[in-house]
Amino acid sequence: MNSTVRTLALCASGLSLGALAGELAGTPIHAAFQMANADGNAILDRQEARRFGLTQESLKAADPRDAGQLDEQQFAAAVAQQFARADHDRDGRLDTQEMQVAGIKSKPAYLAADADRDTALDSAEYLNALMEQARGAK
């Protein structure tokens, strides 16, 4: 299991990310966090998170105290929660309708991220689609 899939699977299962803190550096989720963290302060505010493509629901789930900011672990949890929430049939892949629910609004981002060209996104492809979409929004 690759590191992105493992991290997202652990987040989606509700397990604590404390043990993963050292594992996030050098992973795709770390790269995504760095990309989303426009001001480089190691914390995403709501605006940065929304600009990256996180939904209000995933922000609330990852920030239950409503502090209005996410650290890298909370960001990973929000991405995982957003993927899991959108995966209505629980097949571990998002079809085009589920992608809309998961915040993927850009067809070019989806097409660029669909590495195996099966018209669905697994969790790693989903993270790539969010990153592609964020790049296009700049």
LUMTOR-840908 format. One line per 2 residues: their letters; for each residue y, x, z of C-alpha. Coordinates in steps of 0.02 Angstrom, whole numbers, plus 32768, in hexadecimal, padded with zeros to 4 digits. Last residue first. Example, Ala and Ser with C-alpha at 12.3 -4.5 7.8 and 13.67 -1.06 7.14 Angstrom:
sa) 7FCB 82AC 8165  7F1F 8267 8186;
//
This chain:
ka) 85E9 7F3C 7E39  857F 7E9F 7E1E;
gr) 850A 7EF5 7DA4  84D7 7F77 7E24;
aq) 84B6 7EEB 7EA1  8445 7E92 7E24;
em) 83E4 7F31 7E03  83CF 7F4D 7EBE;
la) 8395 7E9A 7EDC  831E 7EAC 7E49;
nl) 82D9 7F50 7E91  82B8 7EF9 7F37;
ye) 825E 7E6F 7ED9  81F8 7EEE 7E77;
as) 81BB 7F39 7F1C  8195 7E8C 7F64;
dl) 8137 7E4F 7EC9  819E 7E02 7E3E;
at) 815A 7D8A 7DBB  816C 7D85 7CFD;
dr) 80D2 7DF7 7CE8  8138 7E84 7C9B;
da) 80E7 7F0B 7D09  818E 7F56 7D3A;
da) 81E9 7EB1 7D55  8287 7F05 7D9B;
al) 82E7 7F12 7CF7  82BB 7E5F 7CC8;
ya) 82F3 7E1B 7D71  8397 7E7B 7D6C;
pk) 83B7 7E42 7CB8  8393 7D8E 7CED;
sk) 8414 7D96 7D79  8409 7D0F 7DFF;
ig) 8389 7D60 7E71  83B4 7D18 7F1C;
av) 8307 7CF1 7F5C  8317 7C38 7F31;
qm) 833B 7C69 7E7D  82A8 7CE0 7E7F;
eq) 8236 7C50 7EB7  825D 7BF4 7E15;
td) 823B 7C8E 7DAB  8196 7CB5 7E02;
lr) 8197 7D1C 7EA1  80FA 7D79 7ED2;
gd) 8097 7D88 7F74  8030 7CED 7F4B;
rd) 807C 7C88 7FD9  809B 7BEE 7F6A;
hd) 814D 7BDC 7FAA  8179 7C95 7F9B;
ar) 8233 7C77 7FBB  8225 7C82 8079;
af) 81B7 7D1E 806E  8232 7D7A 7FFC;
qq) 82C8 7D4B 8068  826C 7D7B 8106;
av) 823E 7E24 80BE  82F1 7E46 8086;
aa) 8334 7E0E 8130  82B5 7E79 818E;
af) 82E4 7F13 8128  839D 7EEF 814D;
qq) 8375 7EDA 8205  8324 7F85 8204;
ed) 83B7 7FD3 81A8  8439 7F8A 821E;
lq) 847F 7EDE 81FC  8529 7E95 8226;
ga) 8576 7DEE 8250  8544 7DF3 8307;
dr) 84F1 7D4A 82F2  8476 7D68 8382;
pd) 83E7 7D3A 830C  8419 7DBE 828D;
aa) 837F 7DD1 821E  835E 7D16 8215;
kl) 8416 7CEB 8200  8429 7D6A 8173;
se) 838C 7D28 811F  83D2 7C76 8123;
qt) 847E 7CAA 80E3  842C 7CFA 804C;
lg) 8424 7DB4 802B  845C 7DE7 7F7E;
fr) 84AE 7E91 7F93  855A 7E3E 7F94;
ra) 851B 7DCE 8020  84E8 7E63 808A;
eq) 858B 7EC0 8069  85F1 7E25 8096;
rd) 858B 7E02 8132  85A6 7EB1 8175;
li) 8525 7F36 8155  851B 7FC2 81D5;
an) 84FC 807C 81B2  85B8 809B 819C;
gd) 85AE 80CA 80E4  8635 8051 80AA;
an) 85CA 8009 801F  852D 7FF3 8089;
am) 84CE 7F91 8003  849E 8030 7FA6;
qf) 846A 8089 8045  8403 7FF2 8078;
aa) 83AE 7FEF 7FCE  8386 80A8 7FDA;
hi) 833D 808C 8087  82D5 7FFA 8045;
pt) 8298 806B 7FB8  8259 80E8 8039;
ga) 82A0 8195 805F  82CF 816A 8111;
le) 8278 80C9 8146  81E4 811C 819C;
ga) 8244 815C 8232  827B 80AD 8262;
la) 81D1 8061 823F  8196 805D 82F3;
gl) 8230 7FFB 8325  8213 7F82 8295;
sl) 81C8 7F00 8306  8147 7E91 82B4;
gs) 817D 7DE9 826D  80FB 7DE2 81E4;
ac) 8184 7DE8 8162  81C4 7E8C 81A9;
la) 8117 7EDA 81A8  80FA 7EA1 80F5;
lt) 81A5 7EE0 80BF  8184 7F8C 8108;
rv) 80D5 7F95 80BE  810F 7F59 8012;
ts) 819D 7FD6 8011  812F 8065 8050;
nm) 80A7 804D 7FCF  8000 8000 8000;
//
